[in-house]
Amino acid sequence: MKYQLNALTSDVLICIYVISTLYFRFKFENNGNIDPILSVVLGLSFVSIIWALIKLKILNPNWFGLFNSKKAKS
């Protein structure tokens, strides 16, 4: 059995994840002298986690209904 979340739950979890990782990055970079390359690598790592969860179909974002996939397929 594959674990999948519905669209609204996926959207909310992605928003919480993005806000918390941005907060973490700003807090982490503000407290120390961080190299810009390290900041980019950290950001790409956070994005790759979300990308992998979407590709594995664990998260099924609907982008809060902004892109209606049923109308686009017609």
MMTF fields as JSON, N, C-alpha, C and O atoms, coordinates in Angstrom:
{
  "mmtfVersion": "1.0.0",
  "mmtfProducer": "UNKNOWN",
  "numBonds": 295,
  "numAtoms": 296,
  "numGroups": 74,
  "numChains": 1,
  "numModels": 1,
  "chainsPerModel": [1],
  "groupsPerChain": [74],
  "chainIdList": ["A"],
  "bondAtomList": [4, 2, 8, 6, 12, 10, 16, 14, 20, 18, 24, 22, 28, 26, 32, 30, 36, 34, 40, 38, 44, 42, 48, 46, 52, 50, 56, 54, 60, 58, 64, 62, 68, 66, 72, 70, 76, 74, 80, 78, 84, 82, 88, 86, 92, 90, 96, 94, 100, 98, 104, 102, 108, 106, 112, 110, 116, 114, 120, 118, 124, 122, 128, 126, 132, 130, 136, 134, 140, 138, 144, 142, 148, 146, 152, 150, 156, 154, 160, 158, 164, 162, 168, 166, 172, 170, 176, 174, 180, 178, 184, 182, 188, 186, 192, 190, 196, 194, 200, 198, 204, 202, 208, 206, 212, 210, 216, 214, 220, 218, 224, 222, 228, 226, 232, 230, 236, 234, 240, 238, 244, 242, 248, 246, 252, 250, 256, 254, 260, 258, 264, 262, 268, 266, 272, 270, 276, 274, 280, 278, 284, 282, 288, 286, 292, 290],
  "bondOrderList": [1, 1, 1, 1, 1, 1, 1, 1, 1, 1, 1, 1, 1, 1, 1, 1, 1, 1, 1, 1, 1, 1, 1, 1, 1, 1, 1, 1, 1, 1, 1, 1, 1, 1, 1, 1, 1, 1, 1, 1, 1, 1, 1, 1, 1, 1, 1, 1, 1, 1, 1, 1, 1, 1, 1, 1, 1, 1, 1, 1, 1, 1, 1, 1, 1, 1, 1, 1, 1, 1, 1, 1, 1],
  "groupList": [{"groupName": "MET", "atomNameList": ["N", "CA", "C", "O"], "elementList": ["N", "C", "C", "O"], "formalChargeList": [0, 0, 0, 0], "bondAtomList": [1, 0, 2, 1, 3, 2], "bondOrderList": [1, 1, 2], "singleLetterCode": "M", "chemCompType": "L-PEPTIDE LINKING"}, {"groupName": "LYS", "atomNameList": ["N", "CA", "C", "O"], "elementList": ["N", "C", "C", "O"], "formalChargeList": [0, 0, 0, 0], "bondAtomList": [1, 0, 2, 1, 3, 2], "bondOrderList": [1, 1, 2], "singleLetterCode": "K", "chemCompType": "L-PEPTIDE LINKING"}, {"groupName": "TYR", "atomNameList": ["N", "CA", "C", "O"], "elementList": ["N", "C", "C", "O"], "formalChargeList": [0, 0, 0, 0], "bondAtomList": [1, 0, 2, 1, 3, 2], "bondOrderList": [1, 1, 2], "singleLetterCode": "Y", "chemCompType": "L-PEPTIDE LINKING"}, {"groupName": "GLN", "atomNameList": ["N", "CA", "C", "O"], "elementList": ["N", "C", "C", "O"], "formalChargeList": [0, 0, 0, 0], "bondAtomList": [1, 0, 2, 1, 3, 2], "bondOrderList": [1, 1, 2], "singleLetterCode": "Q", "chemCompType": "L-PEPTIDE LINKING"}, {"groupName": "LEU", "atomNameList": ["N", "CA", "C", "O"], "elementList": ["N", "C", "C", "O"], "formalChargeList": [0, 0, 0, 0], "bondAtomList": [1, 0, 2, 1, 3, 2], "bondOrderList": [1, 1, 2], "singleLetterCode": "L", "chemCompType": "L-PEPTIDE LINKING"}, {"groupName": "ASN", "atomNameList": ["N", "CA", "C", "O"], "elementList": ["N", "C", "C", "O"], "formalChargeList": [0, 0, 0, 0], "bondAtomList": [1, 0, 2, 1, 3, 2], "bondOrderList": [1, 1, 2], "singleLetterCode": "N", "chemCompType": "L-PEPTIDE LINKING"}, {"groupName": "ALA", "atomNameList": ["N", "CA", "C", "O"], "elementList": ["N", "C", "C", "O"], "formalChargeList": [0, 0, 0, 0], "bondAtomList": [1, 0, 2, 1, 3, 2], "bondOrderList": [1, 1, 2], "singleLetterCode": "A", "chemCompType": "L-PEPTIDE LINKING"}, {"groupName": "THR", "atomNameList": ["N", "CA", "C", "O"], "elementList": ["N", "C", "C", "O"], "formalChargeList": [0, 0, 0, 0], "bondAtomList": [1, 0, 2, 1, 3, 2], "bondOrderList": [1, 1, 2], "singleLetterCode": "T", "chemCompType": "L-PEPTIDE LINKING"}, {"groupName": "SER", "atomNameList": ["N", "CA", "C", "O"], "elementList": ["N", "C", "C", "O"], "formalChargeList": [0, 0, 0, 0], "bondAtomList": [1, 0, 2, 1, 3, 2], "bondOrderList": [1, 1, 2], "singleLetterCode": "S", "chemCompType": "L-PEPTIDE LINKING"}, {"groupName": "ASP", "atomNameList": ["N", "CA", "C", "O"], "elementList": ["N", "C", "C", "O"], "formalChargeList": [0, 0, 0, 0], "bondAtomList": [1, 0, 2, 1, 3, 2], "bondOrderList": [1, 1, 2], "singleLetterCode": "D", "chemCompType": "L-PEPTIDE LINKING"}, {"groupName": "VAL", "atomNameList": ["N", "CA", "C", "O"], "elementList": ["N", "C", "C", "O"], "formalChargeList": [0, 0, 0, 0], "bondAtomList": [1, 0, 2, 1, 3, 2], "bondOrderList": [1, 1, 2], "singleLetterCode": "V", "chemCompType": "L-PEPTIDE LINKING"}, {"groupName": "ILE", "atomNameList": ["N", "CA", "C", "O"], "elementList": ["N", "C", "C", "O"], "formalChargeList": [0, 0, 0, 0], "bondAtomList": [1, 0, 2, 1, 3, 2], "bondOrderList": [1, 1, 2], "singleLetterCode": "I", "chemCompType": "L-PEPTIDE LINKING"}, {"groupName": "CYS", "atomNameList": ["N", "CA", "C", "O"], "elementList": ["N", "C", "C", "O"], "formalChargeList": [0, 0, 0, 0], "bondAtomList": [1, 0, 2, 1, 3, 2], "bondOrderList": [1, 1, 2], "singleLetterCode": "C", "chemCompType": "L-PEPTIDE LINKING"}, {"groupName": "PHE", "atomNameList": ["N", "CA", "C", "O"], "elementList": ["N", "C", "C", "O"], "formalChargeList": [0, 0, 0, 0], "bondAtomList": [1, 0, 2, 1, 3, 2], "bondOrderList": [1, 1, 2], "singleLetterCode": "F", "chemCompType": "L-PEPTIDE LINKING"}, {"groupName": "ARG", "atomNameList": ["N", "CA", "C", "O"], "elementList": ["N", "C", "C", "O"], "formalChargeList": [0, 0, 0, 0], "bondAtomList": [1, 0, 2, 1, 3, 2], "bondOrderList": [1, 1, 2], "singleLetterCode": "R", "chemCompType": "L-PEPTIDE LINKING"}, {"groupName": "GLU", "atomNameList": ["N", "CA", "C", "O"], "elementList": ["N", "C", "C", "O"], "formalChargeList": [0, 0, 0, 0], "bondAtomList": [1, 0, 2, 1, 3, 2], "bondOrderList": [1, 1, 2], "singleLetterCode": "E", "chemCompType": "L-PEPTIDE LINKING"}, {"groupName": "GLY", "atomNameList": ["N", "CA", "C", "O"], "elementList": ["N", "C", "C", "O"], "formalChargeList": [0, 0, 0, 0], "bondAtomList": [1, 0, 2, 1, 3, 2], "bondOrderList": [1, 1, 2], "singleLetterCode": "G", "chemCompType": "PEPTIDE LINKING"}, {"groupName": "PRO", "atomNameList": ["N", "CA", "C", "O"], "elementList": ["N", "C", "C", "O"], "formalChargeList": [0, 0, 0, 0], "bondAtomList": [1, 0, 2, 1, 3, 2], "bondOrderList": [1, 1, 2], "singleLetterCode": "P", "chemCompType": "L-PEPTIDE LINKING"}, {"groupName": "TRP", "atomNameList": ["N", "CA", "C", "O"], "elementList": ["N", "C", "C", "O"], "formalChargeList": [0, 0, 0, 0], "bondAtomList": [1, 0, 2, 1, 3, 2], "bondOrderList": [1, 1, 2], "singleLetterCode": "W", "chemCompType": "L-PEPTIDE LINKING"}],
  "groupTypeList": [0, 1, 2, 3, 4, 5, 6, 4, 7, 8, 9, 10, 4, 11, 12, 11, 2, 10, 11, 8, 7, 4, 2, 13, 14, 13, 1, 13, 15, 5, 5, 16, 5, 11, 9, 17, 11, 4, 8, 10, 10, 4, 16, 4, 8, 13, 10, 8, 11, 11, 18, 6, 4, 11, 1, 4, 1, 11, 4, 5, 17, 5, 18, 13, 16, 4, 13, 5, 8, 1, 1, 6, 1, 8],
  "groupIdList": [1, 2, 3, 4, 5, 6, 7, 8, 9, 10, 11, 12, 13, 14, 15, 16, 17, 18, 19, 20, 21, 22, 23, 24, 25, 26, 27, 28, 29, 30, 31, 32, 33, 34, 35, 36, 37, 38, 39, 40, 41, 42, 43, 44, 45, 46, 47, 48, 49, 50, 51, 52, 53, 54, 55, 56, 57, 58, 59, 60, 61, 62, 63, 64, 65, 66, 67, 68, 69, 70, 71, 72, 73, 74],
  "secStructList": [7, 7, 7, 7, 7, 7, 2, 2, 2, 2, 2, 2, 2, 2, 2, 2, 2, 2, 2, 2, 2, 2, 2, 2, 2, 2, 2, 2, 2, 2, 2, 1, 7, 7, 7, 2, 2, 2, 2, 2, 2, 2, 2, 2, 2, 2, 2, 2, 2, 2, 2, 2, 2, 2, 2, 6, 6, 1, 7, 7, 7, 7, 4, 4, 4, 6, 1, 7, 2, 2, 2, 2, 2, 7],
  "xCoordList": [0.838, 0.0, 0.888, 1.794, 0.613, 1.389, 0.746, -0.472, 1.561, 1.057, 0.952, 1.949, -0.267, -0.514, -1.346, -2.225, -1.049, -1.826, -2.726, -2.388, -3.871, -4.75, -4.188, -3.196, -4.812, -4.266, -4.176, -3.154, -5.231, -5.223, -4.183, -3.48, -4.081, -3.087, -1.681, -0.798, -1.472, -0.168, 0.188, 1.324, -0.775, -0.532, -0.15, 0.782, -0.879, -0.604, 0.766, 1.525, 1.091, 2.393, 3.54, 4.581, 3.366, 4.409, 4.604, 5.739, 3.517, 3.631, 4.338, 5.207, 3.97, 4.628, 6.104, 6.95, 6.424, 7.805, 8.621, 9.738, 8.073, 8.802, 9.039, 10.14, 8.027, 8.176, 9.184, 10.01, 9.126, 10.056, 11.491, 12.429, 11.676, 13.044, 13.613, 14.808, 12.778, 13.264, 13.647, 14.674, 12.836, 13.17, 14.495, 15.366, 14.632, 15.861, 17.076, 18.114, 16.953, 18.074, 18.44, 19.621, 17.446, 17.738, 18.361, 19.305, 17.836, 18.377, 19.799, 20.674, 20.042, 21.345, 22.37, 23.504, 21.983, 22.905, 23.153, 24.229, 22.183, 22.325, 23.233, 23.93, 23.229, 24.021, 25.494, 26.306, 25.862, 27.26, 27.694, 26.878, 28.97, 29.533, 29.468, 30.365, 28.416, 28.134, 28.529, 28.235, 29.194, 29.595, 28.35, 27.456, 28.279, 27.103, 26.899, 25.762, 27.982, 27.861, 27.145, 26.309, 27.477, 26.817, 25.332, 24.513, 24.983, 23.576, 22.829, 21.707, 23.432, 22.798, 22.639, 21.594, 23.661, 23.597, 22.517, 21.788, 22.412, 21.38, 19.986, 19.089, 19.806, 18.519, 18.158, 17.008, 19.128, 18.876, 18.549, 17.747, 19.161, 18.856, 17.413, 16.716, 16.965, 15.59, 14.6, 13.568, 14.903, 14.01, 13.987, 12.937, 15.135, 15.186, 14.365, 13.845, 14.242, 13.41, 11.942, 11.271, 11.451, 10.064, 9.868, 8.855, 10.818, 10.728, 10.628, 9.831, 11.432, 11.407, 10.07, 9.543, 9.518, 8.224, 7.096, 6.155, 7.187, 6.172, 6.35, 5.366, 7.586, 7.828, 7.428, 6.986, 7.583, 7.163, 5.657, 5.14, 4.957, 3.504, 3.043, 1.91, 3.917, 3.501, 2.752, 1.71, 3.292, 2.613, 1.962, 2.584, 0.734, -0.014, -0.535, -1.716, 0.332, -0.098, -1.086, -1.014, -1.993, -2.965, -2.731, -3.428, -1.74, -1.372, -2.576, -2.786, -3.373, -4.559, -5.549, -6.257, -5.604, -6.581, -6.199, -7.028, -4.986, -4.573, -4.468, -4.793, -4.02, -3.887, -4.858, -4.633, -5.924, -6.917, -6.467, -6.555, -5.995, -5.441, -6.517, -6.203, -7.764, -8.823, -9.158, -9.431, -9.139, -9.404, -8.242, -8.436, -7.029, -5.841, -5.762, -5.232, -6.285, -6.238, -7.298, -7.15, -8.34, -9.433, -9.03, -9.836],
  "yCoordList": [-1.17, 0.0, 1.24, 1.381, 2.106, 3.322, 4.43, 4.609, 5.167, 6.241, 7.515, 8.0, 8.062, 9.287, 10.241, 9.832, 11.509, 12.543, 13.215, 13.292, 13.7, 14.38, 15.753, 16.19, 16.423, 17.658, 18.79, 19.471, 18.992, 20.101, 19.882, 20.818, 18.665, 18.356, 18.53, 19.046, 18.103, 18.273, 19.746, 20.14, 20.559, 21.991, 22.638, 23.439, 22.284, 22.865, 22.418, 23.237, 21.146, 20.645, 21.285, 21.597, 21.483, 22.115, 23.562, 24.029, 24.273, 25.669, 25.748, 26.597, 24.872, 24.855, 24.519, 25.133, 23.555, 23.155, 24.303, 24.563, 24.988, 26.093, 27.229, 27.777, 27.586, 28.677, 28.309, 29.138, 27.082, 26.681, 26.558, 26.916, 26.065, 25.973, 27.352, 27.581, 28.274, 29.639, 30.28, 30.953, 30.08, 30.606, 30.007, 30.723, 28.696, 28.017, 28.569, 28.828, 28.749, 29.262, 30.681, 30.983, 31.561, 32.937, 32.99, 33.746, 32.193, 32.142, 31.591, 32.134, 30.539, 29.897, 30.834, 30.92, 31.526, 32.417, 33.706, 34.294, 34.145, 35.377, 35.193, 36.125, 33.992, 33.742, 33.52, 33.664, 33.182, 32.891, 33.437, 33.877, 33.399, 33.831, 32.647, 31.806, 32.586, 31.445, 31.791, 32.878, 30.854, 31.01, 30.96, 30.149, 31.81, 31.781, 30.436, 30.04, 29.737, 28.411, 27.442, 26.65, 27.51, 26.655, 26.967, 26.062, 28.231, 28.637, 28.065, 27.58, 28.115, 27.578, 26.062, 25.522, 25.376, 23.922, 23.547, 22.577, 24.297, 24.042, 24.236, 23.428, 25.299, 25.547, 24.463, 24.026, 24.027, 22.953, 21.638, 20.848, 21.407, 20.188, 20.2, 19.19, 21.345, 21.444, 21.278, 20.627, 21.854, 21.74, 20.308, 19.821, 19.626, 18.254, 17.295, 16.303, 17.579, 16.729, 16.819, 15.797, 18.031, 18.21, 17.62, 16.968, 17.834, 17.3, 15.771, 15.184, 15.136, 13.67, 13.174, 12.171, 13.858, 13.439, 13.594, 12.8, 14.619, 14.787, 13.727, 13.164, 13.449, 12.424, 11.025, 10.204, 10.754, 9.464, 9.396, 8.372, 10.484, 10.592, 10.459, 10.054, 10.799, 10.871, 12.179, 12.211, 13.263, 14.547, 14.747, 14.5, 15.188, 15.421, 16.855, 17.085, 17.814, 19.21, 19.601, 19.135, 20.456, 21.016, 22.514, 23.196, 23.015, 24.432, 25.293, 26.348, 24.823, 25.51, 25.82, 26.825, 24.97, 25.116, 26.129, 26.451, 26.641, 27.627, 27.019, 27.67, 25.782, 25.11, 23.944, 22.939, 24.069, 23.012, 22.015, 22.306, 20.862, 19.895, 19.261, 18.84, 19.18, 18.578, 19.44, 18.904, 20.757, 21.632, 21.687, 21.865, 21.533, 21.582, 20.353, 20.431, 19.204, 17.973, 17.96, 17.216, 18.737, 18.725, 19.346, 19.414],
  "zCoordList": [0.0, 0.0, 0.0, 0.822, -0.916, -1.057, -0.234, -0.266, 0.496, 1.344, 0.522, -0.013, 0.421, -0.328, 0.51, 1.268, 0.356, 1.026, 0.008, -1.174, 0.465, -0.476, -0.827, -0.242, -1.767, -2.334, -1.312, -1.229, -0.541, 0.413, 1.512, 1.894, 2.019, 3.043, 2.484, 3.169, 1.248, 0.612, 0.468, 0.732, 0.051, -0.096, 1.233, 1.3, 2.285, 3.597, 4.103, 4.621, 3.961, 4.408, 3.627, 4.207, 2.333, 1.529, 1.97, 2.067, 2.237, 2.702, 4.049, 4.247, 4.973, 6.278, 6.119, 6.769, 5.265, 5.03, 4.45, 4.899, 3.459, 2.816, 3.8, 3.855, 4.574, 5.545, 6.626, 7.008, 7.119, 8.178, 7.66, 8.372, 6.448, 5.924, 5.611, 5.8, 5.134, 4.924, 6.247, 6.333, 7.278, 8.595, 9.08, 9.574, 8.932, 9.353, 8.602, 9.211, 7.293, 6.504, 6.917, 7.088, 7.083, 7.476, 8.868, 9.1, 9.788, 11.155, 11.141, 11.816, 10.397, 10.299, 9.667, 10.138, 8.617, 7.926, 8.706, 8.6, 9.476, 10.239, 11.456, 11.858, 12.044, 13.251, 12.982, 13.896, 11.782, 11.506, 10.166, 9.356, 9.954, 8.683, 7.72, 7.703, 6.928, 6.057, 4.626, 4.129, 3.982, 2.591, 1.695, 1.937, 0.669, -0.219, -0.915, -1.172, -1.219, -1.853, -0.911, -1.345, 0.372, 1.357, 1.435, 1.592, 1.327, 1.35, 0.153, 0.297, -1.012, -2.218, -2.109, -2.472, -1.614, -1.457, -0.445, -0.648, 0.625, 1.625, 1.034, 1.275, 0.264, -0.387, -1.391, -1.447, -2.184, -3.151, -2.452, -2.951, -1.312, -0.553, -0.068, -0.156, 0.447, 0.915, -0.241, -0.082, -1.382, -2.546, -3.066, -3.487, -3.042, -3.557, -2.702, -3.214, -1.402, -0.537, -0.967, -1.109, -1.172, -1.616, -3.001, -3.254, -3.903, -5.256, -5.227, -5.959, -4.387, -4.3, -3.754, -4.235, -2.764, -2.214, -3.228, -3.239, -4.084, -5.123, -6.203, -6.683, -6.589, -7.608, -7.143, -7.947, -5.852, -5.305, -5.07, -4.624, -5.369, -5.236, -3.787, -3.53, -2.841, -1.445, -1.235, -0.58, -1.799, -1.791, -3.153, -4.187, -3.152, -4.384, -4.385, -4.126, -4.674, -4.571, -5.661, -6.798, -5.28, -6.206, -6.348, -7.099, -5.616, -5.605, -5.273, -5.87, -4.301, -3.795, -4.909, -4.848, -5.922, -6.993, -8.054, -8.905, -8.038, -9.037, -10.431, -11.424, -10.499, -11.784, -11.797, -11.122, -12.551, -12.629, -13.692, -14.884, -13.285, -14.212, -15.102, -16.216, -14.652, -15.46, -16.678, -17.752, -16.527, -17.658, -18.627, -19.829, -18.104, -18.961, -19.851, -20.96, -19.384, -20.177, -21.267, -22.236, -21.155, -22.137, -23.44, -24.367]
}
